[in-house]
């Protein structure tokens, strides 16, 4: 498990009024999951946010979804 605090910064992409927030993914996490530039990660959120790497199994994603749907 990786635990680290990150400071969120404004996204510079898109129109000024549509800017979101962004954070760089931790390099160790990317290496562990073999994530390369251009890969797509899935975000699930319901009070907490979970990033799923591209190689997440259907079973594992279903368990995480069930956990998040229980609410906090």
C-alpha positions as CSV (number, residue, x, y, z in Angstrom):
1,X,0.0,0.0,0.0
2,X,1.2,3.5,-0.8
3,X,0.3,6.4,1.4
4,X,1.4,9.9,0.6
5,X,0.0,13.4,0.9
6,X,-0.1,15.5,-2.3
7,X,-0.9,19.2,-2.9
8,X,-3.5,19.7,-5.6
9,X,-2.7,22.3,-8.3
10,X,-4.9,23.9,-10.9
11,X,-5.0,22.3,-14.3
12,X,-3.7,24.5,-17.1
13,X,-5.7,22.7,-19.8
14,X,-8.9,23.9,-21.3
15,X,-10.7,27.2,-21.0
16,X,-10.0,29.4,-17.9
17,X,-13.5,28.9,-16.5
18,X,-13.4,25.1,-17.0
19,X,-10.1,24.4,-15.3
20,X,-10.1,21.4,-13.1
21,X,-7.5,20.3,-10.5
22,X,-4.7,17.8,-11.1
23,X,-2.0,15.8,-9.4
24,X,0.9,13.9,-10.8
25,X,0.7,10.1,-10.1
26,X,3.5,8.8,-7.9
27,X,6.3,7.3,-10.0
28,X,6.6,4.2,-7.9
29,X,2.9,3.5,-8.3
30,X,3.2,4.0,-12.1
31,X,6.2,1.7,-12.3
32,X,4.6,-1.0,-10.2
33,X,1.5,-1.0,-12.4
34,X,3.5,-0.4,-15.6
35,X,1.6,2.8,-16.4
36,X,3.0,4.7,-19.4
37,X,2.2,8.2,-20.7
38,X,-1.1,8.0,-22.6
39,X,-2.5,5.1,-20.6
40,X,-5.9,5.6,-19.1
41,X,-6.7,5.1,-15.4
42,X,-10.2,4.8,-14.1
43,X,-11.4,6.9,-11.2
44,X,-14.1,5.7,-8.9
45,X,-15.3,8.0,-6.2
46,X,-18.0,8.2,-3.5
47,X,-16.6,10.2,-0.6
48,X,-13.2,8.7,-1.3
49,X,-11.4,8.5,-4.6
50,X,-9.8,5.3,-6.0
51,X,-7.6,5.2,-9.0
52,X,-7.7,1.9,-10.9
53,X,-4.7,1.1,-13.2
54,X,-5.5,-0.2,-16.7
55,X,-4.8,-3.8,-15.8
56,X,-7.3,-4.0,-12.9
57,X,-9.3,-7.2,-13.0
58,X,-13.1,-7.1,-13.4
59,X,-13.5,-9.0,-10.1
60,X,-11.3,-6.4,-8.2
61,X,-13.1,-3.5,-9.8
62,X,-16.5,-5.0,-8.8
63,X,-15.3,-5.4,-5.1
64,X,-14.1,-1.8,-5.0
65,X,-17.4,-0.6,-6.6
66,X,-19.4,-2.5,-4.0
67,X,-17.3,-1.0,-1.2
68,X,-17.8,2.5,-2.5
69,X,-21.5,2.0,-3.0
70,X,-21.9,1.1,0.7
71,X,-21.1,4.7,1.4
72,X,-19.3,6.2,4.3
